[in-house]
C-alpha cells in the first residue's frame, strides 16, 4: 500500500512535465484516498511521511486544476495543502504559496497574488532558499501582477527569475 501511494503521489507531482494535467488530478485523488491508511514504515522512503505525501498530493492536484483552468478547485486544494501538516516543510510551503499566488494572479486578484508571492519569497529568503525552484511560481505570479499594473520592467525581471528557477 505504501509503495502504491508513494508512486501515485510521485505521478501526480509530474504535473509540470505532463501535457495532460487531468492525469495528475486522477493520481492525486488516488494518492489522497490511500494516504490515510498508511503508517510511516509502509513507505519506501522514511523521509516521506504520510503528512508530507498528503501535502505533495494536494499541491499537485491544485497545480493540475490551475493548468486546466479550474481556479476554484485549484485554490481549494492549495489552501488545503497550506493547512496540512506537511506544509511545515519550507520547500513545500513556498511552493504552495507560489502556486496559490499564481491562481490569484490569473483570476485578476492582484492584491492576494502579491501577498502570497511576497510571503513565499520572504520565507525562501529566511530559509536561505531564494534560489530554490520552489520559488519559481511566486516570481511568475509577481510578473503577472506587474504586467497587469503596467510595470513592464518589474514584470520582465520577475519573469526572467521565475523562468530560470522553473527550468532548474
N, C-alpha and C positions, 0 to 999 in steps of 0.2 A: 504493500500500500504506500509506503514511504517513497520508494523509487518511482512509482507511477505518479504520485502527486508532485514530486520533485520535477519529473520530466514534463508534466503538464504545465507547471509554473514556468519552467525554462522555455517551453514552446510558446507560451503566452507572451513572455518577455521579448520575443523576437519581433514584436510589432513594428519596430523601427526599420527592420530589414525585410519585411514581407509586404508584398503588394496586395495582400488580402487581409485587412485588419479583422474581418469577421472571423477568421480562423483563430486569431489571438483572443477574441472575445469568447469563443467556444472553449478554448483551452483554459482560459482564466476561470470561467464558470465551473468547469470540471475540477480544476485545482481547488477552488474555494469550497466545493462540496466535500472534497476529501480531506482537507486540512484539519477540520475539527476533530476528526477521529485519530489523528496522529499523535504520537509521542516521540520526543527527540531521538531515541535510539533507533527508530524505524527509518530515519533519514540517512541517505548515503553520505552526506557531509555534515559533520557535527555543528558547524557554524551556522547552518541553515535551520534555525528553529521553526516550529510551526508559525510563530508570530512573524518572523521575517518573511517566510513564504507567503503568508496572507497579505502582507503589505506589498510585496512584489506583484502578486496576482491582482490585487486591487488597482495598483498603479498601471499595470499592463492593460487591464480592462478599461480603465479610464482613458489612457492614451489611444487605445483602439477605437473607443467611442468618439474621441476627438477627431481621429482620422476619417471616420465615416460621416462626420458632421452631426452626430447626436450629442450636442453640447450639454443638455440637461443630464443625460446619463454619464457623460464624461465628468462633469462637475461632481455629481453624486459619488461616483467611485473614487475620485481623487480626494474628496473631503473625507470619505470613509478611510482611505489609506492614511491620511494625516492624523486621524483619530486613533489609528490602530497602534498596538504596542510596538510593532516593528519600525514605526516612524521615529522611534528614539535613536535609530542608527542614522547619523547625519547625512550620509550619501543618499539614503532613501528619502529622507525628509526634504533635502534640497531638490531632488528630482521631482517629488510630488508637488512641492510648492511651485517649481518652474512650470510643470505641466498645467497646473491649475491657473497660473498666470497666463499661459497661452490660451486656455479656454476663455478666460475673461477678455483677453485682448481680441480674440476672434469674434466675440459677441459685442464688442464695442464698449465694454465696461472698463475704460482705461484706468480709472482710479483703483479698482480692485486688482487689475492686472499689474499696475505699478507697485502696489503694496505687496502682493505675493512675490513678484520678481525681486523687489528690494529685500524682502525677508530671506529669500533663498540665497541671494548674493551676500547678505550680511552674515548668515550662518556659515557660508562657504569661507568667507574671509576669517571669521572667528576660528574656524577649524583648520585653517591653512589648506583649504580645498578649492580655492578660487579658480584653479586651472583644471579641475576635475570635469570630465564630460557631463556629469550630472547637472552642472550649472548651465549647460547649453540652452535649455528651454527658457530659463529665466532671461538670458540675453536675447533670445529670439522674441520673447514677449516684449521686452524693453524696446526692441527695434520696431515692432508693430505699433506700440504706443507712440513712439517718437514719430513714426511715419504719419500716424493719424493726426498728430498735432503739428505736422509740417516741419518738424525738426530733422531735416534730411541728414545733416552731418552726424547727429547723435544716432539716427536710425542706421546709417551706414556703418558706423563704428560698432554698434551693438550687433549688427548682422554679421560683420566680419568675425567678431569674437565668438558668437554663437555657432556660426558655421564651422570655424576652426575646431572648437571644442566638440561639436557633434561628430566631426569626422575622425576624432581620435579614439 
